Amino acid sequence: MFLSIAKSLAVILGALACSLILFEYLNVRSRKLNRSRISKHLRDPQAPQGDANTHAPSIVRRLFAKVPFVSVSLRREEQQRRKALYRSELPKMFEIIALGMRVGLAFDQAFALYARSFSTPLAQQCRERFEVWERGLITREAGLRDLAAHIGLKEFDRFTSLSLRALDYGAPLTHLLYNLADDARKSYRAERQTKVAKAPVKMLIPTGAFILPAMMMLVLGPIILDITERMV
């Protein structure tokens, strides 16, 4: 009786552990495919890559998304993933705008150069806002501030405030943009290194909660059962 219960609990815990591992594997795999699709388009902008914002969820993710508490965690994870994509593109955006202004383009033209030359998530957001203020529906300041609120990154907030201040007072902006690109690149690298350092610690949670108890039950279950039968 005890052995059958131990085996059942071990199977359940093992299945949960396998589900978590499979879920994480599919999640990482989908991220790699999305990054490779974006990188391929950056190498060949004329190639039809579709919408870079599209992120087809896996079957496991769709199933977990129906669970009330898990769905909130998945939405939070999706927001963090999107912010990570934005943060990885910020240095390139700043450098392209600075390069455009360095060769004689106005700020709006340099901003449009980046927004219309790429199809990354950040470039698409910039293009949508730029087309609105280009038509005169909103001002440039309102468009940039709305874009900064949507992106939700302090690096982009700093870019918005510095750009608007420099444009109002006629100050040179190229050097500031290069400094922003360098700071954004260092911040992104530091964030990735921190996540890599925390990965082994995070793996201890599913290992200790699911895999180790199942292993203990499978190993110690027969021994405990044998001891119990001998005592009887």
N, C-alpha and C positions, 0 to 999 in steps of 0.2 A: 504493500500500500504506500509506504513512505517513498519507496523507490519510484513508483509510477508518478507520484506527485512531484518528486524532484525532477524527473525527466520532463514532465509537462511544463514546469516552471522554467527549466533550462531551455526548452524549445521555444517558449514564448519570449524569453529574454533574448535568445539568439536571433529570433525573427525580428524583434525590435531593433537590435543592433545592426542586423543586415539591412533593414529598411533605412535607418539613419545613414549608414555608409553609402547605400545606393542613392539616397536623396542627395547627399553631399557630392557624390561623384557626378551625377547628372547635372547638378547645379554648376560645378566647376567646368564640366565639359561644355555646357551652353555658354558660359562666359568666354571660354577660349575660342569657341566658334564665332562668337560675336566680335571679339577683338581681332581675330584673323580676317573676318569680313571687312572690318573697318580699315585694317592695315592694307589689305589688298586694294581697296578703293583709293586709299591715299597714294599708293604706288601707281595706280592707273585710274585717274578720275573719270575717264570716259567709259570705263567698264560698267555695265548695268549691275549694280549691287543691291538695288532696292533701298528700302528705308532703313537707315542705320539704327533707328529707334526701335524697330521691331525686335522683340525678344520672345520667341515662341516658348512658352513654358512647357516643361516636361510633364509626363503623365502623373508622376509622383507629386510634383509641385501643384498641379491642378487638384489632385485629391486632397492634399494637405490644406489647400487654400479654402476648402469648404468648412474646415474646423474653425470655430469662432476665435479662440485664442491664438491659434497658429496663424490665421490669416492676418492678424495685426502684425505679428512678427515678420511674416513674409512681405507685407507692404513696407515695413520699416527697412527690411533688407533690400528691397527693390529701390527705395529712395537712396540708401547708402551706395548701392551699385551705380545708380545714375550719377550721383555726385562724384564718385570716383572716376567715371568717364569724363565728366566735365573738368575735373581737376587735372586729369592727364592731358587734356587738350588746351588748357589755359596758356602754357608757355608758347606753344605754336601760334595761338591766336594773337598774343601780345607781340610776338616777333614779326608776324606778317603785317599787322597794322603799323608797327614801327617802320618796317621796311617800305611799305607803301607811302607813308608820310615822308620818309627820307628821300624818295625819288621824286617828290613833288606833289603827291596826291593830297587832297583834303582829308580830314578825319572821316567824313561820311563815305568818301570813295574808298579809303583804305579799309574801313569797316566792312563795306560791301564786297571788297576784294576777298576777304576771308570768308564771309558768310555765303558767297555764291560760288566759291571755288571748291568747297568741301561739302560732304554730306554726313559728317559726324553729328552726334546729338547736339553738341554745343553750337556747331555751325548752323544747324537747322533752327535752333531757338533764336540765334542772332538774326538769321534771315527773316524769320517771321516778324520779329519786332522791327527790323529795319524797313521792311516793306510797308509797315503801318505808318512809321514816321516819315518815310519817303513820300507817301501820298498826302502828307499834311494832316492826317487824322489826329495825331498827337505830336507833341514837341520831342526833340531829341532827348532832352533831359528826362521827360516822362517815360520815353521808351527805354532808355538805359536803366533808369531806376526800377521800372517794372521787370526788366530782364534780370537785374541783380537780385530782386526779390524772388524771382522764379528759380534762379540758379542756386541761391542760398549758400554761397561761398564767400568767406571774408576776403579772399584774394580778388574776386570779381567786384565786391563792394568797394575795395580800395581802388581798383581800376576805374570804376564809375566816378567816384568822387574826385580822383586826380584828373581824369580826362575832362570832366565838366569844369573844374576849376581852371585848368590850363586853357581850355577853349574860351572861357569867359574873359580871362585876363591876357590872352594872347601869348602865353608862355610856351616855350618849346616842350614838346611832349615825347619826342623820339627817345631821348635818353631815359626818361622815366619809364617808358614801356619796356625798354631792354632790362632795366633793373627789376621791374615787375615780373618779367619772364624768368629771370634768374632766380628770384625769390620763390616764385611758384614752382619751379622745377626742383629746388632744394626741399620745399615743403612736401611735394608729392613723393620724392625719394625717401624722405624721413618717415612719412606715413606708411609707405610700403615696407620699409625695414621694420617698423614697429609691429605691423601685422604679421610679418614672417616670424618675428621673435615670439609672438603670442600664440602661434599655431600649435606648437607641441603642448602647451598648457591647456588649450581648449580641447585637444584630443583626449586628455585624461578624463574628462567628464563622461563621454559615452563609454570609454573603456572601463572606467571604474563602476559605472552604474549598470551596465548591461553585460558586457563580455566577461568580466571577472566573476560576477555571481554565477553566471551560467557555467563557467569552467569549474568553479568550486563545487557546484551541485553535481556535475557529472563525475568529478574525481572523488569527492568525499561522500556522495550518496551511497554507493555500494559499501564503502567501509563502515559507515554509520549503521546501515542496515545489517551488515554482518555482525557487528558488535551487539546490536539490539537482539538478534536472534540467539546469540550465544548466552546473553544474560537471561533470556527467557528459558 
